[in-house]
């Protein structure tokens, strides 16, 4: 280790990477915890001093990033270096006076609802900042397809880290069949790029991971080392548990990279194209006006996006339906919304959710909207009456009124 070799150039690159990834992903990428005392102050923002120096070391030619244990002098060693390079330092890493750091530190605790929302926003932002090849005039699909494959695995609760052989076979096949912009079946490109972006983890290898450039050298690095790989643990868990985050990331990928393409077949194969893709684990049945409004806006935004696509528009879009379905189930409080319900089953699903079905009061094929204002949550008995019962027309009129009333009430809470 030779900290004295680090110059302002390497530190600037580390700071730029932190800005690009966000604090949480940057710290996770390099294996550091939030600074307890010393903060690097640069252009009005604060950074974790030891993590910046550790990352900067990796930008030296032929060197690797330093881990926290590599600092024999602790944080003071990093502080002395940064001061010698002309950077300003502040003390008080744990103070609430640094709102950005306080917010980012909270996001690491994914079990907390507020921090999960922060983590979700940070993840969507990181996906939105991905740098992809645009030599064809359109964004290449290497990284989006690889991320969608990993999101599908997370949703199904499959292993986070898999062998390179499995990754190469699965992602290579997807690139070959769904790479509509000249992509080759080369998973080493997107995996190396996602690793650099802090959105992929690689284990069981020696030496620095190469950048996503070149040809034979990159292919041989993965072939020789056969690393285990997958999403970072916190990202995998967030996408596994939070349906809202999962769908936000999917929509970000589709809107940025799949313009003029139909992603339906790819999403269907990956298990991400149904109206339950936004479902969490056990539904908390807690709702406030802000959350309900956000879910409705997401459904409306997806409708606007679909209307602007040049591909043939289908009547039912599972992604739009997923947002609307989540809003209706949350609004229902776990109870059938038919005011004349004779009693819904007391049993629950395997996920410990009430047995409810979300119904479009007016069928989409007949001009109904895929929107919470025209949808209701019904128990199986009421759903059967609405669909096949002799009184279904009268019930439909009642449910259309109820849907509008419940929608307005939820927005006013």
C-alpha positions as CSV (number, residue, x, y, z in Angstrom):
1,X,0.0,0.0,0.0
2,X,1.4,3.4,-0.9
3,X,-1.0,6.2,-0.1
4,X,1.7,8.7,-1.0
5,X,1.2,7.8,-4.7
6,X,-2.4,9.0,-4.7
7,X,-2.9,12.4,-6.3
8,X,-5.9,14.8,-6.6
9,X,-6.6,13.1,-9.9
10,X,-7.4,9.7,-8.3
11,X,-9.3,11.4,-5.5
12,X,-11.4,13.3,-8.0
13,X,-12.2,10.1,-9.8
14,X,-13.3,8.5,-6.5
15,X,-15.5,11.5,-5.7
16,X,-17.1,11.4,-9.2
17,X,-17.8,7.7,-8.7
18,X,-19.5,8.4,-5.3
19,X,-21.7,11.1,-6.9
20,X,-22.6,8.7,-9.7
21,X,-23.4,5.7,-7.6
22,X,-24.8,7.4,-4.5
23,X,-23.3,7.1,-1.0
24,X,-24.9,3.7,-0.1
25,X,-23.8,1.9,-3.2
26,X,-20.4,3.5,-3.2
27,X,-19.7,2.4,0.4
28,X,-21.0,-1.1,-0.4
29,X,-19.0,-1.3,-3.5
30,X,-15.7,-0.7,-1.6
31,X,-16.7,-2.4,1.7
32,X,-16.7,0.6,4.0
33,X,-19.1,1.8,6.7
34,X,-20.4,5.4,7.0
35,X,-17.7,7.7,8.5
36,X,-18.2,8.3,12.2
37,X,-16.0,11.3,12.5
38,X,-14.1,12.6,9.5
39,X,-15.8,13.9,6.3
40,X,-14.2,15.3,3.2
41,X,-15.9,18.5,2.2
42,X,-15.9,19.3,-1.6
43,X,-18.1,21.7,-3.5
44,X,-20.7,21.8,-0.8
45,X,-21.0,18.1,-0.3
46,X,-19.6,15.7,2.2
47,X,-17.9,12.3,1.6
48,X,-16.6,9.5,3.7
49,X,-12.8,10.2,3.9
50,X,-11.5,6.6,4.3
51,X,-13.8,5.2,1.6
52,X,-12.7,7.9,-0.9
53,X,-9.0,7.3,-0.3
54,X,-9.6,3.5,-0.5
55,X,-11.4,3.9,-3.8
56,X,-8.8,6.4,-5.1
57,X,-6.1,3.8,-4.6
58,X,-7.8,1.6,-7.1
59,X,-7.5,4.3,-9.8
60,X,-3.7,4.1,-9.6
61,X,-2.2,2.1,-12.5
62,X,-1.9,-1.6,-11.6
63,X,-3.3,-1.1,-8.1
64,X,-6.5,-2.3,-6.4
65,X,-8.9,-0.4,-4.1
66,X,-8.0,-0.5,-0.4
67,X,-10.3,-2.1,2.2
68,X,-10.9,-0.6,5.6
69,X,-8.5,-3.0,7.2
70,X,-5.7,-1.8,5.0
71,X,-5.5,1.5,6.8
72,X,-2.9,0.9,9.5
73,X,-3.3,4.5,10.8
74,X,-7.1,4.4,10.7
75,X,-9.1,7.3,9.4
76,X,-6.4,9.8,10.5
77,X,-4.1,8.3,7.8
78,X,-6.6,9.1,5.1
79,X,-7.3,12.5,6.6
80,X,-3.7,13.5,6.5
81,X,-3.4,12.5,2.9
82,X,-6.5,14.5,1.9
83,X,-5.4,17.6,3.7
84,X,-2.0,17.3,2.1
85,X,-3.7,17.4,-1.3
86,X,-5.6,20.5,-0.4
87,X,-9.0,19.1,0.5
88,X,-11.0,20.5,3.4
89,X,-12.1,18.2,6.2
90,X,-15.0,18.4,8.6
91,X,-15.5,16.5,11.9
92,X,-18.8,15.0,12.9
93,X,-19.8,12.1,10.6
94,X,-22.7,11.2,12.8
95,X,-24.2,14.7,13.2
96,X,-27.6,15.4,11.9
97,X,-26.1,18.7,10.5
98,X,-25.2,16.7,7.4
99,X,-28.7,16.0,6.0
100,X,-27.5,14.1,3.0
101,X,-25.4,11.7,5.1
102,X,-28.2,11.3,7.6
103,X,-30.6,10.4,4.9
104,X,-28.3,8.0,3.2
105,X,-27.3,6.3,6.5
106,X,-31.0,5.7,7.1
107,X,-31.4,4.1,3.8
108,X,-29.1,1.3,4.8
109,X,-31.6,0.0,7.3
110,X,-34.0,-1.6,4.8
111,X,-36.3,-3.0,7.4
112,X,-37.4,0.6,8.3
113,X,-40.2,1.9,6.0
114,X,-38.7,5.3,5.6
115,X,-35.2,4.0,4.8
116,X,-36.6,1.5,2.4
117,X,-38.2,4.4,0.4
118,X,-34.8,6.2,0.4
119,X,-33.0,3.0,-0.8
120,X,-35.6,2.5,-3.5
121,X,-35.2,6.0,-4.8
122,X,-31.4,5.6,-4.7
123,X,-31.6,2.3,-6.7
124,X,-33.9,3.8,-9.3
125,X,-31.5,6.7,-9.6
126,X,-28.5,4.4,-10.0
127,X,-30.3,2.5,-12.8
128,X,-31.1,5.8,-14.5
129,X,-27.4,6.7,-14.5
130,X,-26.2,3.6,-16.2
131,X,-23.8,4.3,-19.1
132,X,-24.4,2.1,-22.1
133,X,-23.1,1.8,-25.6
134,X,-25.1,3.9,-28.1
135,X,-23.0,3.3,-31.2
136,X,-26.1,2.0,-33.1
137,X,-27.9,5.2,-32.3
138,X,-30.0,3.4,-29.7
139,X,-29.0,2.2,-26.2
140,X,-27.6,-1.3,-26.1
141,X,-29.6,-3.8,-24.2
142,X,-26.7,-5.7,-22.5
143,X,-27.1,-4.2,-19.0
144,X,-30.9,-3.9,-19.0
145,X,-31.4,-7.5,-20.0
146,X,-28.9,-8.7,-17.4
147,X,-30.6,-6.7,-14.6
148,X,-34.0,-7.9,-15.6
149,X,-32.8,-11.5,-15.4
150,X,-31.5,-10.8,-11.8
151,X,-34.7,-9.0,-10.8
152,X,-36.7,-12.1,-11.9
153,X,-34.4,-14.3,-9.7
154,X,-34.9,-12.0,-6.8
155,X,-38.6,-11.9,-7.1
156,X,-38.7,-15.8,-7.1
157,X,-36.4,-15.9,-4.1
158,X,-33.7,-17.7,-6.0
159,X,-30.0,-17.7,-5.0
160,X,-28.4,-14.3,-5.2
161,X,-25.0,-15.4,-6.3
162,X,-24.6,-18.0,-9.1
163,X,-21.7,-19.5,-10.9
164,X,-20.3,-17.9,-14.0
165,X,-21.2,-20.9,-16.0
166,X,-24.9,-20.5,-15.1
167,X,-24.8,-16.7,-15.6
168,X,-23.1,-17.1,-19.0
169,X,-25.6,-19.6,-20.2
170,X,-28.7,-17.8,-19.0
171,X,-27.8,-14.3,-19.9
172,X,-26.1,-15.3,-23.1
173,X,-29.3,-17.0,-24.3
174,X,-31.4,-14.0,-23.4
175,X,-29.0,-11.6,-25.3
176,X,-29.1,-13.9,-28.3
177,X,-32.9,-14.0,-28.4
178,X,-33.9,-10.5,-27.2
179,X,-30.8,-8.4,-28.1
180,X,-32.6,-6.3,-30.8
181,X,-29.8,-3.9,-31.4
182,X,-26.9,-6.0,-32.4
183,X,-26.0,-7.4,-29.0
184,X,-23.7,-10.5,-29.0
185,X,-24.3,-13.3,-26.5
186,X,-21.5,-12.0,-24.3
187,X,-22.6,-11.6,-20.6
188,X,-19.0,-10.6,-19.6
189,X,-19.7,-7.1,-21.1
190,X,-22.8,-6.2,-19.0
191,X,-21.5,-8.0,-15.8
192,X,-18.2,-6.0,-15.9
193,X,-20.1,-2.8,-16.5
194,X,-22.6,-3.4,-13.8
195,X,-19.8,-4.3,-11.4
196,X,-18.2,-0.9,-12.1
197,X,-21.6,0.8,-11.5
198,X,-21.9,-0.8,-8.1
199,X,-24.9,-2.9,-9.2
200,X,-23.2,-6.3,-9.4
201,X,-21.1,-8.3,-7.0
202,X,-18.3,-10.7,-8.0
203,X,-16.7,-13.2,-5.6
204,X,-14.1,-15.9,-5.7
205,X,-11.6,-14.3,-8.0
206,X,-8.2,-12.8,-7.8
207,X,-7.1,-9.5,-9.3
208,X,-9.0,-6.4,-10.3
209,X,-12.2,-6.8,-12.4
210,X,-11.5,-5.4,-15.9
211,X,-13.6,-2.7,-17.5
212,X,-16.2,-3.7,-20.0
213,X,-14.0,-3.1,-23.0
214,X,-11.9,-5.2,-25.4
215,X,-12.8,-8.7,-26.5
216,X,-10.5,-11.7,-25.9
217,X,-9.0,-10.3,-22.7
218,X,-12.3,-9.7,-21.0
219,X,-13.8,-13.0,-22.1
220,X,-10.6,-14.8,-20.9
221,X,-10.7,-13.1,-17.5
222,X,-14.2,-14.5,-16.7
223,X,-13.4,-17.9,-18.3
224,X,-10.2,-18.3,-16.2
225,X,-11.6,-17.1,-12.9
226,X,-15.2,-18.3,-13.0
227,X,-16.4,-15.9,-10.4
228,X,-19.7,-16.1,-8.5
229,X,-21.9,-13.2,-9.3
230,X,-25.2,-11.5,-8.7
231,X,-26.8,-8.3,-7.4
232,X,-25.4,-6.8,-4.2
233,X,-27.1,-8.3,-1.2
234,X,-29.0,-5.1,-0.1
235,X,-30.2,-4.6,-3.7
236,X,-31.3,-8.2,-4.1
237,X,-33.2,-8.1,-0.8
238,X,-34.9,-4.8,-1.6
239,X,-36.1,-6.1,-5.0
240,X,-37.2,-9.4,-3.4
241,X,-39.2,-7.8,-0.6
242,X,-40.5,-4.5,-2.1
243,X,-42.9,-4.9,-5.0
244,X,-43.1,-1.1,-5.5
245,X,-39.3,-0.9,-5.8
246,X,-39.2,-3.8,-8.2
247,X,-41.8,-2.3,-10.5
248,X,-40.1,1.2,-10.4
249,X,-36.8,-0.3,-11.5
250,X,-38.5,-2.3,-14.2
251,X,-40.2,0.8,-15.5
252,X,-37.0,2.8,-15.4
253,X,-35.3,0.2,-17.5
254,X,-38.1,0.0,-20.0
255,X,-38.5,3.7,-20.4
256,X,-34.8,4.3,-20.8
257,X,-33.7,1.4,-23.0
258,X,-36.7,-0.3,-24.7
259,X,-38.2,2.6,-26.7
260,X,-39.9,1.3,-29.9
261,X,-39.5,-2.3,-28.6
262,X,-42.0,-4.7,-27.2
263,X,-40.5,-6.0,-23.9
264,X,-43.5,-8.2,-23.2
265,X,-42.0,-11.6,-24.4
266,X,-38.8,-10.9,-22.4
267,X,-40.6,-9.9,-19.2
268,X,-42.9,-12.9,-19.6
269,X,-40.0,-15.3,-19.8
270,X,-38.4,-13.7,-16.7
271,X,-41.6,-13.9,-14.7
272,X,-42.0,-10.1,-14.5
273,X,-45.1,-9.5,-16.7
274,X,-48.1,-10.0,-14.5
275,X,-50.3,-7.8,-12.4
276,X,-48.8,-9.1,-9.2
277,X,-45.3,-8.0,-9.9
278,X,-45.8,-5.0,-7.6
279,X,-46.9,-7.2,-4.7
280,X,-44.8,-7.3,-1.5
281,X,-44.6,-10.1,1.0
282,X,-47.4,-10.0,3.7
283,X,-49.4,-6.9,2.8
284,X,-49.5,-4.4,5.7
285,X,-52.9,-3.0,4.7
286,X,-51.7,0.5,5.8
287,X,-52.5,3.4,3.5
288,X,-52.3,7.1,3.6
289,X,-53.4,9.6,1.0
290,X,-49.9,10.3,-0.2
291,X,-49.1,6.6,-0.8
292,X,-52.4,6.0,-2.5
293,X,-51.9,9.1,-4.7
294,X,-48.4,7.8,-5.7
295,X,-49.7,4.4,-6.7
296,X,-52.5,6.0,-8.8
297,X,-49.9,8.3,-10.5
298,X,-47.7,5.3,-11.3
299,X,-50.6,3.6,-13.0
300,X,-51.5,6.7,-15.0
301,X,-47.8,7.3,-15.9
302,X,-47.5,3.7,-17.3
303,X,-50.7,4.3,-19.3
304,X,-49.1,7.5,-20.8
305,X,-45.9,5.6,-21.6
306,X,-47.8,2.8,-23.4
307,X,-49.8,5.4,-25.4
308,X,-46.6,6.9,-26.7
309,X,-45.0,3.6,-27.9
310,X,-44.9,2.8,-31.5
311,X,-45.5,-0.9,-30.9
312,X,-49.0,-2.2,-31.0
313,X,-50.8,-1.2,-27.8
314,X,-52.6,-3.9,-25.9
315,X,-55.8,-3.4,-24.0
316,X,-54.4,-4.9,-20.8
317,X,-50.9,-4.0,-19.6
318,X,-49.7,-6.1,-16.7
319,X,-47.4,-3.4,-15.4
320,X,-50.1,-0.7,-15.4
321,X,-52.5,-3.2,-13.8
322,X,-49.9,-4.0,-11.1
323,X,-49.8,-0.4,-9.9
324,X,-53.6,-0.2,-9.9
325,X,-54.0,-3.6,-8.3
326,X,-51.7,-2.6,-5.5
327,X,-53.6,0.7,-4.9
328,X,-56.9,-1.1,-4.7
329,X,-55.7,-3.9,-2.3
330,X,-54.1,-1.3,0.0
331,X,-57.3,0.8,-0.1
332,X,-59.5,-2.1,0.8
333,X,-57.8,-2.7,4.1
334,X,-58.0,-6.4,3.4
335,X,-61.8,-6.5,3.3
336,X,-64.2,-7.1,0.4
337,X,-65.4,-3.8,-1.0
338,X,-68.9,-5.0,-1.9
339,X,-71.2,-3.3,0.6
340,X,-73.6,-6.3,0.3
341,X,-70.9,-8.9,1.0
342,X,-72.4,-11.9,2.9
343,X,-69.0,-12.7,4.4
344,X,-65.6,-13.3,2.9
345,X,-63.5,-16.4,3.8
346,X,-61.5,-16.2,7.0
347,X,-58.6,-18.1,5.5
348,X,-55.6,-16.4,4.0
349,X,-53.1,-17.0,1.2
350,X,-49.7,-18.6,1.6
351,X,-48.3,-15.0,1.9
352,X,-50.8,-14.5,4.8
353,X,-52.8,-12.0,2.8
354,X,-56.7,-12.0,2.7
355,X,-58.2,-13.9,-0.2
356,X,-59.3,-11.1,-2.4
357,X,-59.5,-10.6,-6.2
358,X,-59.2,-7.2,-7.9
359,X,-61.9,-6.7,-10.5
360,X,-62.4,-4.2,-13.3
361,X,-66.0,-3.1,-12.7
362,X,-66.3,-2.3,-16.4
363,X,-64.4,-4.7,-18.6
364,X,-61.4,-3.3,-20.4
365,X,-62.7,-4.7,-23.7
366,X,-65.9,-2.7,-23.2
367,X,-64.1,0.6,-22.6
368,X,-63.3,0.3,-18.9
369,X,-60.2,1.9,-17.3
370,X,-57.3,0.1,-15.8
371,X,-57.5,2.6,-12.9
372,X,-58.3,2.3,-9.2
373,X,-61.4,4.6,-9.6
374,X,-63.0,1.8,-11.7
375,X,-61.7,-1.2,-9.8
376,X,-62.7,-3.0,-6.6
377,X,-61.4,-5.7,-4.3
378,X,-63.8,-8.6,-4.0
379,X,-63.9,-11.9,-2.1
380,X,-64.3,-15.0,-4.3
381,X,-68.0,-15.2,-3.6
382,X,-68.8,-11.6,-4.6
383,X,-66.5,-11.9,-7.6
384,X,-68.4,-14.9,-8.8
385,X,-71.7,-13.1,-8.4
386,X,-70.4,-10.0,-10.3
387,X,-69.1,-12.3,-13.1
388,X,-71.8,-14.9,-13.4
389,X,-74.7,-14.2,-11.0
390,X,-78.2,-13.2,-12.1
391,X,-77.9,-9.9,-10.2
392,X,-74.5,-9.0,-11.8
393,X,-75.8,-6.0,-13.7
394,X,-77.3,-4.4,-10.6
395,X,-74.2,-5.3,-8.6
396,X,-72.0,-3.8,-11.3
397,X,-73.8,-0.4,-10.9
398,X,-73.3,-0.6,-7.1
399,X,-69.6,-1.5,-7.4
400,X,-69.0,1.3,-10.0
401,X,-70.3,3.8,-7.4
402,X,-68.3,2.2,-4.6
403,X,-65.1,2.2,-6.6
404,X,-65.4,5.9,-7.2
405,X,-66.3,6.7,-3.6
406,X,-63.5,4.6,-2.1
407,X,-61.1,6.1,-4.6
408,X,-62.0,9.7,-3.6
409,X,-62.0,8.8,0.1
410,X,-58.5,7.2,-0.1
411,X,-57.1,10.4,-1.8
412,X,-58.6,12.6,1.0
413,X,-57.2,10.6,4.0
